[in-house]
Amino acid sequence: MLIMGIILFGLLVGAVAQLIVGKSKAGIDWGLACAAGVGGSFVGGLVISLIAGDGLALRPSGIIGSLAGAIIVTAAWSWWKARDAAPVN
């Protein structure tokens, strides 16, 4: 049940990150939302929670860090895909 909760939270955070970055013009990419949400939540949430002194408890600082991490992952992925698609002169 915990794993299902983590995946659903990751999907939610990843979808919100895509809306913030502006990648949702063509719709939400749920694969990217899951990867960015879970990866960003793990790294960003853990780092911010530890810096804030909250430990591993669920606190607002961890949720904000999760969103920040997902935004960074989504923006980096968008930049990488745009760089690959750009024509080489």
N, CA and C of each residue as an Amber inpcrd file, in Angstrom:
protein
   267
   0.8200000  -1.1910000   0.0000000   0.0000000   0.0000000   0.0000000
   0.8670000   1.2600000   0.0000000   1.9850000   1.2180000   0.6830000
   2.8920000   2.3590000   0.7190000   3.4510000   2.6430000  -0.6710000
   3.8000000   1.5990000  -1.4010000   4.3490000   1.7730000  -2.7460000
   3.3080000   2.4190000  -3.6570000   2.0660000   1.9940000  -3.5510000
   0.9950000   2.6110000  -4.3420000   0.8440000   4.0920000  -4.0050000
   0.9380000   4.4260000  -2.7360000   0.8580000   5.8230000  -2.3100000
   2.0040000   6.6480000  -2.8480000   3.2070000   6.0760000  -2.8390000
   4.3830000   6.7840000  -3.3680000   4.2260000   7.0360000  -4.8580000
   3.7620000   6.0350000  -5.5950000   3.5790000   6.1870000  -7.0410000
   2.4940000   7.2210000  -7.3470000   1.3840000   7.1760000  -6.6400000
   0.3120000   8.1510000  -6.8720000   0.7550000   9.5620000  -6.5120000
   1.4760000   9.7170000  -5.4140000   1.9990000  11.0300000  -5.0300000
   2.9870000  11.5150000  -6.0840000   3.8290000  10.6080000  -6.5850000
   4.7850000  10.9680000  -7.6290000   4.0930000  11.4130000  -8.9010000
   3.0250000  10.7150000  -9.2870000   2.2600000  11.1250000 -10.4680000
   1.6630000  12.5150000 -10.2890000   1.1140000  12.7690000  -9.1160000
   0.5070000  14.0690000  -8.8380000   1.5580000  15.1770000  -8.8830000
   2.6690000  14.9730000  -8.2050000   3.7240000  15.9820000  -8.1720000
   4.3220000  16.1780000  -9.5620000   4.5230000  15.0990000 -10.2990000
   5.0620000  15.2040000 -11.6520000   4.1220000  15.9380000 -12.5890000
   2.8180000  15.7030000 -12.4650000   1.8360000  16.4140000 -13.2980000
   1.8300000  17.9010000 -12.9710000   1.8910000  18.2410000 -11.6860000
   1.9360000  19.6510000 -11.2840000   3.2230000  20.2960000 -11.7990000
   4.3300000  19.5690000 -11.7400000   5.6050000  20.1010000 -12.2510000
   5.5080000  20.3860000 -13.7410000   4.8470000  19.5200000 -14.5080000
   4.6810000  19.7640000 -15.9430000   3.8040000  20.9850000 -16.1890000
   2.7990000  21.1920000 -15.3740000   1.9520000  22.3770000 -15.5140000
   2.7480000  23.6440000 -15.2160000   3.6140000  23.6040000 -14.2130000
   4.4180000  24.7630000 -13.8470000   5.4590000  25.0660000 -14.9160000
   6.1210000  24.0330000 -15.4190000   7.1600000  24.2210000 -16.4360000
   6.5330000  24.6410000 -17.7630000   5.2870000  24.2860000 -18.0040000
   4.6070000  24.6490000 -19.2370000   4.6850000  23.5810000 -20.2970000
   5.0250000  22.3680000 -19.9070000   5.1510000  21.2670000 -20.8410000
   3.7980000  20.6470000 -21.1840000   2.7420000  21.0600000 -20.5360000
   1.4450000  20.3990000 -20.6760000   0.6310000  20.8930000 -21.8700000
   1.2280000  21.6600000 -22.7760000   0.4850000  22.1640000 -23.9330000
  -0.0520000  21.0260000 -24.7880000   0.6890000  19.9530000 -24.8890000
   0.2490000  18.7920000 -25.6580000  -0.3810000  17.7420000 -24.7480000
  -0.6400000  18.0730000 -23.5190000  -1.1660000  17.1160000 -22.5530000
  -0.0550000  16.6480000 -21.6220000  -0.4400000  16.0080000 -20.5670000
   0.5400000  15.5530000 -19.5770000   1.1130000  14.2210000 -20.0280000
   2.4270000  14.1410000 -20.0500000   3.1370000  12.8930000 -20.3430000
   3.2300000  12.1290000 -19.0230000   2.3890000  11.1120000 -18.8600000
   2.2880000  10.4150000 -17.5770000   3.5400000   9.6210000 -17.2440000
   4.2520000   9.1460000 -18.2500000   5.5180000   8.4590000 -17.9830000
   6.5360000   9.4070000 -17.3870000   6.6520000  10.6020000 -17.9890000
   7.5490000  11.6220000 -17.4520000   7.0630000  12.0950000 -16.0890000
   5.7480000  12.2210000 -15.9320000   5.2030000  12.6600000 -14.6440000
   5.5700000  11.6810000 -13.5370000   5.4740000  10.3880000 -13.8330000
   5.8180000   9.3720000 -12.8300000   7.3050000   9.4120000 -12.5020000
   8.1400000   9.4460000 -13.5410000   9.5900000   9.4500000 -13.3190000
  10.0420000  10.7170000 -12.6090000   9.5680000  11.8690000 -13.0730000
   9.9590000  13.1420000 -12.4620000   9.3990000  13.2560000 -11.0520000
   8.1700000  12.8170000 -10.8660000   7.5510000  12.9170000  -9.5440000
   8.2210000  12.0360000  -8.5130000   8.4400000  10.7670000  -8.8510000
   9.0550000   9.8470000  -7.8900000  10.5270000  10.2080000  -7.6820000
  11.2580000  10.4370000  -8.7700000  12.6810000  10.7950000  -8.6430000
  12.8800000  12.1350000  -7.9640000  12.1110000  13.1260000  -8.4030000
  12.2090000  14.4540000  -7.7980000  11.7600000  14.4670000  -6.3520000
  10.7230000  13.7040000  -6.0520000  10.2410000  13.6260000  -4.6780000
  11.2760000  12.9870000  -3.7730000  11.8940000  11.9440000  -4.2780000
  12.8940000  11.2640000  -3.4540000  14.0770000  12.1730000  -3.1790000
  14.6610000  12.7090000  -4.2260000  15.8610000  13.5300000  -4.0480000
  15.5300000  14.8750000  -3.4170000  14.5950000  15.6130000  -4.0310000
  14.2660000  16.9440000  -3.5200000  13.6480000  16.9110000  -2.1440000
  12.7020000  16.0130000  -1.9360000  12.0450000  15.9240000  -0.6290000
  12.9880000  15.5100000   0.4680000  13.8540000  14.5540000   0.1710000
  14.8130000  14.0960000   1.1670000  15.8100000  15.1920000   1.5150000
  16.3470000  15.8480000   0.5040000  17.3540000  16.8930000   0.7420000
  16.7540000  18.0540000   1.5310000  15.5900000  18.5530000   1.1070000
  14.9770000  19.6970000   1.7920000  14.5610000  19.3220000   3.2120000
  14.0190000  18.1190000   3.4050000  13.6190000  17.7030000   4.7570000
  14.8180000  17.6040000   5.6810000  15.9170000  17.0840000   5.1690000
  17.1130000  16.9710000   6.0020000  17.7240000  18.3360000   6.2930000
  17.7230000  19.2400000   5.3060000  18.2510000  20.5860000   5.5240000
  17.3930000  21.3380000   6.5430000  16.0720000  21.1690000   6.4590000
  15.1680000  21.8620000   7.3780000  15.1750000  21.2450000   8.7790000
  15.7900000  20.0920000   8.9210000  15.8450000  19.4530000  10.2280000
  14.6120000  18.6410000  10.5640000  13.7910000  18.3380000   9.5710000
  12.5630000  17.5750000   9.8140000  12.7980000  16.0730000   9.8280000
  13.9740000  15.6310000   9.4330000  14.2280000  14.2040000   9.3410000
  13.4570000  13.6120000   8.1790000  12.9610000  12.4160000   8.3510000
  12.2380000  11.7410000   7.2800000  10.7280000  11.8220000   7.4330000
  10.2560000  12.6590000   8.3530000   8.8190000  12.8080000   8.5630000
   8.1920000  13.6100000   7.4210000   6.9110000  13.3870000   7.1830000
   6.1870000  14.1190000   6.1460000   5.8470000  15.5020000   6.6790000
   6.5170000  16.4880000   6.1620000   6.3410000  17.8810000   6.5600000
   6.1790000  18.7380000   5.3060000   5.7010000  19.9640000   5.4520000
   5.5820000  20.8420000   4.2880000   6.9050000  21.0740000   3.5720000
   8.0080000  21.1140000   4.2840000   9.3020000  21.3260000   3.6270000
   9.6290000  20.1730000   2.6840000   9.2770000  18.9650000   3.0510000
   9.5040000  17.8200000   2.1780000   8.6140000  17.8370000   0.9580000
   7.3820000  18.2870000   1.1210000   6.4570000  18.3680000  -0.0080000
   6.9170000  19.4490000  -0.9780000   7.3710000  20.5920000  -0.4530000
   7.9030000  21.6570000  -1.3050000   9.1640000  21.1760000  -2.0090000
  10.0140000  20.4610000  -1.3060000  11.2190000  19.9040000  -1.9260000
  10.8810000  18.8830000  -2.9980000   9.8430000  18.1040000  -2.7840000
   9.3990000  17.1400000  -3.7870000   8.9760000  17.8450000  -5.0680000
   8.2140000  18.8970000  -4.9230000   7.7750000  19.6570000  -6.0860000
   8.9590000  20.3250000  -6.7750000   9.8710000  20.8960000  -5.9920000
  11.0600000  21.5290000  -6.5830000  11.9090000  20.5100000  -7.3320000
  12.0890000  19.3470000  -6.7620000  12.8600000  18.2990000  -7.4310000
  12.1990000  17.8390000  -8.7170000  10.8780000  17.7030000  -8.7010000
  10.1430000  17.2890000  -9.9020000  10.2040000  18.3730000 -10.9770000
  10.1600000  19.6350000 -10.5800000  10.2820000  20.7260000 -11.5430000
  11.6590000  20.7030000 -12.1900000  12.6930000  20.4810000 -11.4040000
  14.0540000  20.4250000 -11.9430000  14.1940000  19.2610000 -12.9220000
  13.6800000  18.0940000 -12.5600000  13.7650000  16.9290000 -13.4500000
  12.9780000  17.1850000 -14.7330000  11.7830000  17.7570000 -14.6300000
  10.9620000  18.0300000 -15.8110000  11.6220000  19.0660000 -16.7110000
  12.1540000  20.1270000 -16.1200000  12.8280000  21.1620000 -16.9170000
  14.0800000  20.6040000 -17.5910000  14.8400000  19.7860000 -16.8730000
  16.0430000  19.1870000 -17.4550000  15.6830000  18.2510000 -18.5950000
  14.6300000  17.4740000 -18.4290000  14.1950000  16.5640000 -19.4930000
  13.7280000  17.3610000 -20.7090000  12.9790000  18.4350000 -20.5070000
  12.5110000  19.2700000 -21.6100000  13.6900000  19.8960000 -22.3430000
  14.6810000  20.3800000 -21.6010000  15.8710000  20.9660000 -22.2130000
  16.6220000  19.9130000 -23.0240000  16.7680000  18.7220000 -22.4700000
  17.4950000  17.6500000 -23.1530000  16.8040000  17.2580000 -24.4580000
  15.4850000  17.1180000 -24.4180000  14.7390000  16.7520000 -25.6230000
  14.8050000  17.8730000 -26.6630000  14.7480000  19.1270000 -26.2460000
  14.8390000  20.2440000 -27.1850000  16.2330000  20.3290000 -27.7950000
  17.2430000  20.0080000 -27.0220000  18.6160000  20.0310000 -27.5130000
  18.8190000  18.9440000 -28.5560000  18.2520000  17.7760000 -28.3450000
  18.3640000  16.6830000 -29.3080000  17.5990000  16.9820000 -30.5890000
  16.4880000  17.7170000 -30.4870000  15.6500000  17.9950000 -31.6430000
  16.1540000  19.1840000 -32.4700000  17.0340000  19.9980000 -31.8890000
  17.5300000  21.1880000 -32.5870000  18.4260000  20.7780000 -33.7620000
  18.2490000  21.4290000 -34.8990000  19.0970000  21.0950000 -36.0480000
  20.5330000  21.5600000 -35.8390000  21.4590000  20.7770000 -36.3260000
  22.8750000  21.1050000 -36.1910000  23.3120000  21.8250000 -37.4490000
  23.9250000  22.9920000 -37.2830000  24.3890000  23.7720000 -38.4420000
  25.7900000  23.4520000 -38.8050000
